[in-house]
Amino acid sequence: MSIIIKQVENKQDLKTFIYLPAKIHAEHKTWAPPLYGDEWKYFNPKKNLAFSYSDTILLLAFRGDEPVGRVLGIINHRYNEQRGEKTARFAYLEAYEDAAVVNTLLTHIEDWARHKGMTRIIGPYGFSDQDPEAWQIEGFENSATIATYHNFAWLPKMVEARGYTKDIDYFVYKVPVPKQIPELYLKVTQRIMKKGSFRVLEFKKRKEIKPWIRPVLSLMNECYTASNIYGYAPLDDTEMDDLANRYLPVMDPRFVKVVLRDNEVCSFIIGMPDLIPGIRKAKGRLFPFGFITILSMAKKTKQLDLLLGAIKEKYRGLGLDGLMGAKMLASAQAAGFEFMDTHHEMEANVRVRTEMERVGGQIYKKFRVFQKNL
């Protein structure tokens, strides 16, 4: 039966697009659904401002009347103009194990990108690095985490057969939470605190975090842009608020650390308990009672997921990473966590990777973004 490609044009099409992965991954034990409330907002141009500075195309693949695949094509003009590139992206590609479907979807995205004047395509990559990025290529026996793809092992092999090659690799470390804070972290903390110029903000309630959201995400913008973080496009104020609203309801204030000098935000680190078991049990739905399930199961997890962090350039090399590490480890110990998931660490980020290994971290997942010249 031939493959028919249809562009998403209405709410029913979008519903099919959003819920198709749950059917594809129905027997995939380590997969977890997204939070569907977030998905409806993410794919709505009226609520996701990234659509306003990007060209996009959402496609569904059908065999007869049966949906068998989907993909999102993106041209992020803000990013391309900043970097002087003509790069398109594919994202949220899902399909049954059928090379014909995968190839047909990618052919349509590539043709669309060429028609728009693009000379290169990367993926999987969303509007920014705040979206899921890179397919997993190692560690499939390990469960999904909230901020990453959890694809089948055969999918990257299909795009490689199509001529895609590695653009960048990410490593995810599993770091044991020690019973004692490492001596080096304690010495660094004592040295910094003796100087008296830095102080660490720690929180007990979510409402205490709100005044610091804009300063923290502004620092992220500053650092990630200056450091030329792969794929990163700066967020405006509204996008910062949207990002905060996306995660704040499930944020655990114990695992947000902000370092100040006077009233200037110098650095921050954000983590959260592993939410995947709760999201899986709630089937991706926060309401009417899903959020209770998710938060309840988060109290039982032994895994802390690290999400975001940054240090202002002029304060790097002073030990703020050690200070934040000591505070986060202390909170992790108090909560009874056994290990931390570091999220993506770029292959070229030797300094951070060395630090992860020095505290006993081991690579347990590997991810890759692919690229192809058009």
C-alpha positions as CSV (number, residue, x, y, z in Angstrom):
1,M,0.0,0.0,0.0
2,S,1.4,3.4,-1.0
3,I,2.5,6.0,1.5
4,I,0.4,9.2,1.5
5,I,1.9,12.4,3.1
6,K,-0.5,14.9,4.5
7,Q,0.3,18.3,6.0
8,V,-1.2,19.0,9.4
9,E,-4.0,21.6,8.8
10,N,-6.6,21.3,11.6
11,K,-7.1,20.3,15.2
12,Q,-7.9,16.7,14.3
13,D,-4.7,16.4,12.3
14,L,-2.8,17.8,15.2
15,K,-4.4,15.4,17.6
16,T,-3.3,12.5,15.4
17,F,0.2,14.0,15.3
18,I,0.5,14.4,19.0
19,Y,-0.9,11.0,20.0
20,L,0.7,8.8,17.3
21,P,3.9,8.1,19.3
22,A,1.9,6.4,22.1
23,K,0.7,3.9,19.5
24,I,4.1,3.4,18.0
25,H,5.8,2.9,21.4
26,A,3.0,0.9,22.9
27,E,5.3,-2.1,23.6
28,H,8.4,0.0,24.2
29,K,8.9,-0.6,28.0
30,T,11.5,2.1,28.6
31,W,9.6,4.9,26.7
32,A,7.4,7.4,28.4
33,P,4.7,9.7,27.0
34,P,5.2,13.5,27.0
35,L,3.0,15.8,29.1
36,Y,0.2,16.2,26.6
37,G,-0.9,19.6,28.0
38,D,2.6,20.9,27.0
39,E,2.4,19.2,23.6
40,W,-0.8,21.0,22.7
41,K,0.8,24.4,23.7
42,Y,4.1,23.6,22.0
43,F,2.6,22.8,18.6
44,N,0.2,25.8,18.7
45,P,1.6,28.8,16.9
46,K,-0.5,31.1,19.0
47,K,1.1,29.9,22.2
48,N,4.6,29.0,21.0
49,L,6.4,32.1,19.9
50,A,9.1,30.2,18.2
51,F,6.7,29.8,15.3
52,S,6.8,33.5,14.8
53,Y,10.5,33.6,13.8
54,S,10.6,30.1,12.2
55,D,9.2,28.5,9.0
56,T,7.6,25.2,9.9
57,I,5.9,22.2,8.3
58,L,4.1,19.4,10.2
59,L,3.6,16.2,8.2
60,L,1.8,12.9,8.8
61,A,2.4,9.7,6.8
62,F,-0.5,7.3,6.1
63,R,-0.8,3.9,4.6
64,G,-4.5,3.9,3.6
65,D,-6.4,5.4,6.5
66,E,-3.8,4.4,9.1
67,P,-1.2,7.0,10.4
68,V,2.2,5.4,10.4
69,G,4.6,8.4,10.9
70,R,5.1,12.0,11.5
71,V,7.8,14.8,11.4
72,L,8.2,18.5,12.0
73,G,10.4,20.6,9.8
74,I,11.9,23.8,11.1
75,I,13.9,26.7,9.8
76,N,14.8,28.9,12.7
77,H,15.5,32.3,11.1
78,R,16.7,33.9,14.4
79,Y,19.3,31.2,14.8
80,N,20.4,31.2,11.1
81,E,20.7,35.0,11.0
82,Q,22.8,35.0,14.2
83,R,25.1,32.3,12.9
84,G,25.1,33.2,9.2
85,E,23.8,29.7,8.3
86,K,21.2,28.3,6.0
87,T,20.3,25.3,8.1
88,A,17.0,23.5,8.4
89,R,16.0,21.0,11.1
90,F,13.8,18.0,11.4
91,A,12.3,17.1,14.8
92,Y,9.8,14.8,16.4
93,L,10.2,12.2,13.7
94,E,8.3,9.0,14.7
95,A,7.4,6.0,12.7
96,Y,6.9,2.3,12.9
97,E,9.9,0.2,11.8
98,D,9.5,1.0,8.1
99,A,12.3,2.5,6.1
100,A,10.0,3.6,3.3
101,V,8.0,5.7,5.8
102,V,11.0,7.3,7.3
103,N,12.6,8.0,3.9
104,T,9.4,9.5,2.5
105,L,8.9,11.8,5.5
106,L,12.6,13.0,5.3
107,T,12.4,13.4,1.5
108,H,9.5,15.8,2.0
109,I,11.3,17.8,4.7
110,E,14.5,18.0,2.6
111,D,12.6,19.1,-0.5
112,W,10.8,21.7,1.5
113,A,14.1,23.0,3.0
114,R,15.7,23.2,-0.4
115,H,12.8,25.1,-1.8
116,K,13.3,27.6,1.1
117,G,16.9,28.1,0.1
118,M,18.5,26.0,2.9
119,T,21.8,24.2,2.2
120,R,22.0,21.9,5.2
121,I,19.7,19.9,7.5
122,I,20.3,18.7,11.1
123,G,18.2,16.6,13.4
124,P,16.5,15.7,15.4
125,Y,16.5,19.2,16.8
126,G,13.6,21.4,17.9
127,F,13.4,25.2,17.9
128,S,16.1,25.4,20.6
129,D,18.1,23.3,22.9
130,Q,15.3,23.6,25.4
131,D,13.4,21.1,23.3
132,P,14.3,17.4,23.0
133,E,17.4,17.1,20.8
134,A,19.5,14.2,19.4
135,W,18.5,10.5,19.1
136,Q,19.8,8.0,21.6
137,I,22.4,5.7,20.1
138,E,23.6,3.8,23.2
139,G,22.1,2.8,26.5
140,F,18.7,1.7,25.3
141,E,18.2,-0.5,28.4
142,N,17.9,2.6,30.5
143,S,14.7,4.5,31.0
144,A,13.7,7.7,29.3
145,T,14.2,11.1,31.1
146,I,11.8,14.0,30.8
147,A,14.0,16.2,28.6
148,T,15.3,13.8,26.0
149,Y,14.2,11.6,23.1
150,H,13.8,7.9,23.8
151,N,13.8,6.3,20.3
152,F,14.2,2.8,19.0
153,A,17.7,1.7,18.1
154,W,16.8,1.1,14.5
155,L,15.8,4.7,13.8
156,P,19.3,6.3,13.7
157,K,20.5,3.5,11.5
158,M,17.8,4.3,9.0
159,V,18.9,8.0,8.7
160,E,22.5,6.9,8.4
161,A,21.6,4.6,5.5
162,R,20.0,7.7,3.9
163,G,23.4,9.6,4.0
164,Y,23.1,11.4,7.3
165,T,26.3,11.6,9.3
166,K,27.3,12.7,12.8
167,D,27.1,16.4,13.6
168,I,27.5,16.3,17.4
169,D,27.4,13.7,20.1
170,Y,26.2,14.1,23.7
171,F,27.1,11.9,26.7
172,V,24.8,11.4,29.7
173,Y,26.5,10.4,32.9
174,K,25.1,8.5,35.9
175,V,26.7,10.0,38.9
176,P,26.4,8.3,42.3
177,V,25.3,10.5,45.2
178,P,28.1,10.0,47.8
179,K,27.5,9.5,51.4
180,Q,30.0,12.2,52.1
181,I,30.5,15.5,50.1
182,P,33.8,15.3,48.3
183,E,36.6,16.9,50.2
184,L,37.5,19.2,47.3
185,Y,33.9,20.5,47.1
186,L,34.0,21.3,50.9
187,K,37.3,23.1,50.6
188,V,36.1,25.2,47.7
189,T,32.9,26.0,49.5
190,Q,34.7,27.1,52.6
191,R,37.2,29.2,50.6
192,I,34.4,31.0,48.7
193,M,32.2,31.6,51.7
194,K,35.1,33.0,53.8
195,K,35.5,35.7,51.2
196,G,32.0,36.8,52.1
197,S,31.2,38.2,48.6
198,F,29.1,35.3,47.4
199,R,26.0,33.8,48.8
200,V,23.8,30.8,47.8
201,L,20.1,31.2,47.4
202,E,18.2,28.0,48.3
203,F,14.4,27.6,48.3
204,K,11.7,25.8,50.1
205,K,8.6,26.9,48.1
206,R,8.0,27.4,44.4
207,K,6.7,30.9,44.9
208,E,10.1,31.8,46.3
209,I,11.7,31.0,42.9
210,K,9.4,33.3,40.8
211,P,11.3,36.6,41.3
212,W,14.5,34.9,40.1
213,I,13.2,33.3,37.0
214,R,14.0,36.1,34.6
215,P,17.4,36.8,36.1
216,V,18.4,33.2,35.9
217,L,17.1,32.6,32.4
218,S,18.7,35.9,31.3
219,L,22.0,34.5,32.5
220,M,21.4,31.3,30.6
221,N,20.8,33.4,27.5
222,E,24.0,35.4,28.0
223,C,26.2,32.4,28.7
224,Y,24.8,30.0,26.1
225,T,25.0,32.7,23.4
226,A,28.5,33.8,24.3
227,S,29.7,30.2,24.5
228,N,28.2,29.4,21.1
229,I,26.2,26.5,22.5
230,Y,25.2,24.2,19.7
231,G,21.8,25.0,18.3
232,Y,21.0,27.6,20.9
233,A,18.8,30.6,20.0
234,P,18.3,33.3,22.6
235,L,14.9,33.5,24.3
236,D,13.0,36.7,24.6
237,D,11.2,37.6,27.8
238,T,7.9,36.0,26.8
239,E,9.7,32.8,25.9
240,M,11.4,32.8,29.3
241,D,8.1,33.1,31.0
242,D,6.7,30.2,28.8
243,L,9.6,28.0,29.7
244,A,9.2,28.8,33.4
245,N,5.4,28.1,33.2
246,R,6.2,24.8,31.5
247,Y,8.4,23.5,34.3
248,L,7.5,25.4,37.5
249,P,4.4,23.4,38.3
250,V,6.5,20.2,38.7
251,M,9.7,21.9,39.9
252,D,11.1,20.9,43.3
253,P,12.5,24.1,44.9
254,R,15.1,22.0,46.9
255,F,17.0,21.5,43.7
256,V,17.3,25.0,42.5
257,K,20.5,26.8,43.5
258,V,21.4,30.4,42.7
259,V,24.7,32.1,43.5
260,L,24.6,35.9,44.1
261,R,27.3,38.5,44.4
262,D,25.5,41.5,45.9
263,N,22.2,41.3,43.9
264,E,23.8,40.0,40.7
265,V,23.1,36.4,39.6
266,C,26.5,34.8,39.1
267,S,25.5,31.2,38.5
268,F,22.8,28.7,38.9
269,I,22.0,25.0,38.7
270,I,18.5,23.4,38.3
271,G,17.6,19.8,38.9
272,M,14.4,17.8,39.6
273,P,13.5,14.4,40.8
274,D,12.9,11.9,38.0
275,L,9.3,12.4,36.9
276,I,9.2,9.6,34.3
277,P,7.6,6.9,36.5
278,G,4.8,9.3,37.4
279,I,4.3,10.6,33.9
280,R,4.2,7.0,32.6
281,K,1.6,6.0,35.2
282,A,-0.5,9.2,34.5
283,K,-0.2,8.4,30.8
284,G,1.1,12.0,30.2
285,R,-2.0,13.7,31.5
286,L,-1.7,16.2,34.4
287,F,-5.5,16.6,34.9
288,P,-7.7,15.8,36.6
289,F,-5.4,13.8,39.0
290,G,-2.3,13.1,37.0
291,F,-0.2,15.8,38.6
292,I,-0.9,14.2,42.0
293,T,0.3,10.9,40.7
294,I,3.4,12.5,39.2
295,L,4.4,14.5,42.3
296,S,3.6,11.5,44.6
297,M,5.9,9.1,42.6
298,A,8.6,11.8,42.4
299,K,8.9,11.5,46.2
300,K,9.9,7.9,45.8
301,T,12.4,8.1,43.0
302,K,16.1,7.5,43.7
303,Q,17.2,9.5,40.7
304,L,17.8,13.3,40.4
305,D,17.8,14.8,36.9
306,L,20.1,17.8,36.3
307,L,18.6,20.1,33.7
308,L,20.2,23.5,33.4
309,G,23.2,25.4,34.7
310,A,25.5,28.3,33.9
311,I,28.2,30.5,35.3
312,K,28.7,34.1,34.3
313,E,31.9,34.4,32.3
314,K,33.7,36.9,34.7
315,Y,33.1,34.5,37.6
316,R,34.4,31.3,35.9
317,G,37.4,29.6,37.4
318,L,36.6,30.8,41.0
319,G,35.1,27.6,42.2
320,L,31.4,28.4,41.8
321,D,30.8,25.1,40.1
322,G,32.2,23.3,43.2
323,L,30.1,25.5,45.4
324,M,26.9,24.6,43.5
325,G,27.9,21.0,43.3
326,A,28.3,20.8,47.1
327,K,24.9,22.4,47.7
328,M,23.2,20.1,45.2
329,L,24.8,17.0,46.5
330,A,23.8,18.0,50.1
331,S,20.2,18.3,49.0
332,A,20.4,15.1,47.1
333,Q,21.7,13.3,50.1
334,A,19.0,14.7,52.4
335,A,16.3,13.6,49.9
336,G,17.7,10.0,49.8
337,F,18.7,10.0,46.1
338,E,21.2,7.4,45.0
339,F,22.4,8.9,41.7
340,M,22.1,11.8,39.3
341,D,21.4,11.9,35.6
342,T,23.5,14.7,34.2
343,H,21.5,15.3,31.0
344,H,23.4,16.1,27.8
345,E,27.1,16.9,28.0
346,M,28.6,17.9,24.7
347,E,31.4,15.6,23.6
348,A,33.7,18.6,23.2
349,N,33.0,19.9,26.7
350,V,36.0,18.1,28.2
351,R,36.1,20.2,31.4
352,V,32.6,19.3,32.5
353,R,33.0,15.6,31.4
354,T,36.2,15.4,33.4
355,E,34.4,16.7,36.4
356,M,31.7,14.2,36.1
357,E,34.2,11.4,35.9
358,R,36.2,12.7,38.8
359,V,33.2,12.3,41.1
360,G,32.5,8.8,39.9
361,G,30.2,9.4,37.0
362,Q,30.0,6.9,34.2
363,I,28.5,7.3,30.7
364,Y,25.3,5.3,30.5
365,K,23.6,7.0,27.5
366,K,24.8,8.5,24.3
367,F,22.9,10.7,21.9
368,R,23.6,12.1,18.4
369,V,22.4,14.9,16.2
370,F,22.7,14.0,12.5
371,Q,23.4,16.3,9.5
372,K,23.2,16.2,5.7
373,N,24.1,18.7,3.0
374,L,21.1,19.5,0.8
